[in-house]
Amino acid sequence: MLWSRPVGFLLDHVLYKTSVRGRSNVPKAGPVIFAGNHISYLDGPVMFGAAPRAMHILVKKEMFAGFLGRVLRASGQIPVDRSGDRAALQAGKGLLDAGRCVGILPEGTRGSGSVESIANGVAWLALATGATVVPVAILGTRHGGEHRDSIPPLRRRLSVSFGAPLCVSRRSGESGRVSMDRAAAEIQAALAGHVRDSVAQTGQALPHIPPLRKVQ
């Protein structure tokens, strides 16, 4: 996986012009969940390249085909079935229990990136491992009315901002479901607020949500 770090740097700072903020918010040791907003295919790779620590990102299983699939597996990324995948979460838990970092785009699908809702998987990982959650705002990977499956042109200005870390935990007398829903709400609020702040600081707006291209 050592080779993947230079590739991430190449993507962020040679192919694109990526400004990075908030690296000091990332704990230098211990398990970390990087939770980013999701507007483009490039969000995961851009987050990977900008982070001060290596991470294993949960990537939809459809991407694990052909050459790209071999690259993803070789770099330690985790295939996930978005309809529900306990195996992927368990794999992420194992990495976090070992003190490593996991990246997740908890909105689950590409949209406006405003983080109006998230899946509970990120909350389950945080509660099950005690990992610190770092919200990540990713901007510029899709503009205006660009299609959700478009790739930004080379040398576009991108922005990645790592927000204030947070920890979630179970409360005494609270059921597992209530704990998970509350933790998810806390993570959603932190990530959505960080995205709003990053938009204001960078001047880079979130995209609209055009329809997906029809399959011919």
N, C-alpha and C positions, 0 to 999 in steps of 0.2 A: 504493500500500500504506500510505501515511501515515494514511489514515482508519481503518485496521483497528486501530491501537494504541488510540485512544480507545474503540472498540467493545470491545476486550478488557478495558479498565479498567472499562467499564460492566458487563460480565458479572461480573467478579470482585468489584467493590466496591459495586455498586448492586443488581443482581439477586441476588447472593449475598454472603455475608460471608466473604471469603477472607483468611486470615492467610498471610503470605509470609515465609519465612526463607531465609537463605543467599544473598541477592542478591550479596554480596561475593565469593562463590565463582565467579561468572561472569566470565571474562576480558573486559576492556573492549574489546578489539580482537582481530582474527584469527578464523579459522574455529572454530565451536563446534557440537558435536552435543549437543542436549538429549535425553537418553534417559529417558523417564518410564514408570512402571508404568501398567497399563491396567485400569480397573474400570468405566468408564462412557463413554457417548457424549461427555460433556462434558470428558473429560480433556485432549484436545488444545486446545480453546478456552481452558480454564482455565489451562493451562500457558502458552499464548500470552500471555494477559492479565497473568500474574504475572511473566514474564521481563523483566529490565532491557534486553534487546535484542530487536529484531524477529526473527522466525524464519519459515521456510517449513516447514510440517509435512507429512509424508507421510500422506495420508488415503486410506482405501480408495476405489476408483474408484466404487463404488455410491453414494457420497454426492454425486457430481458430476452431479446431475440437477436439473432445474427451477431454481427461484429460489436454493435453497441452493447448487447447483452453480455458478451464476453468481457468487455471493458468494465461494465458495471460490477460484474461478479469479481473480477480481478482486483478492483479497487475497494472491495469490501462493502458494497451497497446491499441493501436488503429488499428483496422483492416482496410486494404486499398486494393482496387481493382486497380492493377497496370495498367489496361487499361484506367484508368481515374476515379478519385473518389473525387468529390467535397465535399461529406459528410465527408470524412476523413480529408480533408484540413480544413473544417469548424470546425471540432472537435479540430484539432490542434490549429487553430486560437483562439478558445474559451479559451483553456488552456493558450496560450501565453498572451492573453489579461488579464488573471487573474494573470500574473506575474510568471507563471510556466515555465517548460522546456520541450521541445519536441525534440526527437531524430529522425533523418531521414538518410537513406542510399541513397543519391540522384542518384547514378548510376542506381538504380532500379533493378538490377539483379547481381548475383555473377559473377565476371569476374577476370581480372588481378589485379584490385584494383588500377590501375594507374590513374583513374578518367579522362579519355579522353573526356567524355561527361557526363552531368547530365540532369535530368528532371527539368522542370521549377517550379515544386511544391515547392521546397525549396525557390526559389526566390519569389514566390507569398506569402508564409508565412512571409518571412522577410519584404517584402514591405508592406504587409497588417497590420502588427503588430508593426513594428519598432524594432523587437527583434534583439539582438546581435547574430551573427552567429559565432560559434566556430568550426573551422575545426578539425576533429579527424582522426588521422592516426592509423589504426588497422593492426598489422602485426603478422604473425605466426599462424593465425588460419587456413591457408592452405599453404602447401609447394609445390614447384616444380610442378610435374605433377599430384598431387592428384586431384581426381575428385571434381567438384564443389559441389557435394552433400555429400562429405565425412566429418566426424567429426574428429578433431584432437585427437590423443591419449592423455590420461591423463598425467598430469605433464609436458606437452610441455611448452617451454618458449614462452610467448606471449608478445606483446608490445602494449601499448596504449599511444598515445601522443596527448595532447590538444594544438592546435596551437594558434597563435595570433588572438584575436577576431576581427571581422570586422562588419561594419554596412553598409547597402545599403539603398538607398532612391531614390525617384523619383526626376527628375530634371525638372525645370520649362520649360514648352512648349513641354515636351516629352510625346509621346503617351504611353498608358498603355502597349502595346505590346513591344515597344522599351525599356521601362523601365525594363520590365521583362526579356527580352533577355539580356540586359546589366548587370542586377543584377546577372542573372544566370552565365554569363561569368566571372564576378568578383568572385563569389563563387567557380566556377569550377577551376579558376586559383589559388585561395588561397589554396583550398584543394589539388589540384594536386601538387603544390609546397611544401606544408607541408608534403605530403606523400613522395616525393622525398627526402626531408631533413631528414625525420625520417628513411628512408632506409639507408641513408649515416651514420646517427648517431648510429643506432643500429646494422648495419651489417646484418639485416634480409631482405632478398630479397622478392620481390613480386612473386607470383606463375605464372606459365604458364597458358594457358587457354585450358585445355583438354576438349573434348566433354562431354556433359551430358550423363549419363548412359541411355541406351535405356530401355524403358518400355517394359517388356515382355508381 
